[in-house]
Amino acid sequence: MRAADNKTFAIAVSGILGALCIALLYLMTLSPVMDLSIYFIISLFPAIVLIETDHGRAWLFFAATSLLSLILPVGKLQMLYYYTFFGFYGIIKFYCERYMNKVIGIISRTALFVLSLSFNYLVAGAFLPAGVYERFTLPILLLIAIPVFFIYDYIYTLVINYYENNIRKKLRR
């Protein structure tokens, strides 16, 4: 492809996935039952932008969708999870897998998750009723959430590999 075609393709991919991301973020606020499923789906979009273009455009995608989501007429507390973890997880996962050995990469991603969850817990705690906040202490939440994170990370890898090995080839025809 020519350089101009690459730029056009990068803009088109980012624009389409950005529109889908914003639409899903808005849909998530209308249906709180599907929160985790939608977070999982939208966390794939920056990784796809990274695969199809480069990591600079993936970070730009995350920044643009984060800024655009600020204009959505919804509670910003729900968006906090996108801003602090799901929006950039695919990019961080790429860096960890590309530039670190496997064990250090897993430890780094888990540490990012723990920091993000701890931050979100503290912020959400300011808005939750006192009884709820005291019933689910951070250590209990982490004991439950870390195994779920490992499952998330594993499924994320499977989906991205499936995209690269199957879907991408069909889209490129």
N, C-alpha and C positions, 0 to 999 in steps of 0.2 A: 504494500500500500504506500501511496505517497504520504508525505508529512501532513499535508492539508487534510487528506482522508483520515489519518490517524486522529488529528485534532477534532474533526467533525464527529468521528465515531466516539471519541472520549466524551465529548459534550453530550451527544445523544444518549449514551449509556448512563451517564451521570444524571441527566435530566429525567429520563424515564424512571430510573430507580429512585431518584429524589422525590418525584411526584408520588410514586407508590409508597415510599417511606412516610411522607407527610399524610397521605390518605390513611395508611394503616395506624399511624399515631392518633389520628383523629378518631378512627373507628374504635381503637382501644378504649378511648374515653367514653364511648357510648355503650360498650359492652365489657364491663369489668371482669366477666367470667373468662375471657380469652386473653387476659393480660400477658401471661407468660408465653403463650403461643405466639402472640404478635411480637413481643420482645425478641423471641428467637428468630422469627422471620426477618424483622428489620435489622437485626444484628448481622445478617448475612449480606445485606446490600453493600456496606463499605468493603467487605472482602471481595465481592464480585467486581466492584469498581477497581479495586487494587489488582485483581487478576487481569481484568480487561485493559487497564491503563497503567497506572503506576501509583506508588504510595503517596506522592505529593497530591495527586488528584483525589485519592481516597480520603486524605485528611481534609482537603477542601470540601469534599462531599459531606463529611461529618460536620464541619463547621457550618456549611450552608443549610443542611437539614436542621441542625440545632437552632440556628437563627430563625429559619422559617417556622419552626414549631413554636416559637415564642409568640407568634401572632395568632395561633389557634385559640379559639375561645373555650379553653378547658383549664382544669386545675393543673398548675405547673408542678405540683408534687409528683404526679404520675410521670411527668416528663423527666424528672430528676434521674430516674434509673437509666433512661436513654443517654442523658448527658454524662453520667458518671461511670457507665460501664458498657451497656449494650451498643451504644453508638460507635464506639471505637474498638470494641473487643477484637474484631476480625483483623484489624491492622496490627494491634499489639501481638496477637497470636502469630501473625506472619513474622514479625520481628523476632519473637521468642524462638520460633521453629527454625528460622533461617540463620540467626546469628548466635544462638546459644546451644549448648548440648541439651539433650532431651530432659535430663533431670533438672537442670537449672531453669530451663524453659517452663517446665511444669510448676516448679516452685515459684517462679516469677509470676506466672499467670494466676496461681492460687493466691499469692500475696496481693496482687491487684484486686482480685475478687474480694478478699477479706477486708482490704482497705475501703473499697467501694461500699460493701455491705455495711461496714461499721459507720461510715460517714452517713449513708442513707438512713441507718437505724437512728443515729443521733438527730438528724434533721426531722425525720418522721416522728420521732418521740416528742418533739415539741408540739406536734399537732394531734397526737393520739390521746385518748382518755387515759388517766393515770393507771387504772387497773389493767389495761391491755399492755401498757408499756412495762409494767412491773412483772406481769405474768411471763412474758417472753423476753428474758434477759438476753443480752448479746451472746454470752457463751452458749446458751441453749440454742439460740438461733444459728450460730456458727456450726454447732454439732450436727444440726439438720441440714444446713445449707451447703457445707463443703462437699459431702458426698453427692448432692444434687448437682453441684458445679462440675464435678468430675464426669458425671453422666452427660451434662450439657456440653462440655468440652469434647467428649468422645463423639457424640451425635453431630456436633458442629463440624468436626473433622470429616466424618462420613459424608455429610451433605455437601461440603465444599469439594471433597474429592469426587463425588458423583457429578457435581456441576462441571468440574474441570475435565473429567474423563468422558462424560456422556453429553450433557446438555450443551456445553460450549461448542463442541464439534458440530452439533446439529444446527446451532445458531449461526455458525460461521459459514455455512454452505451458501 
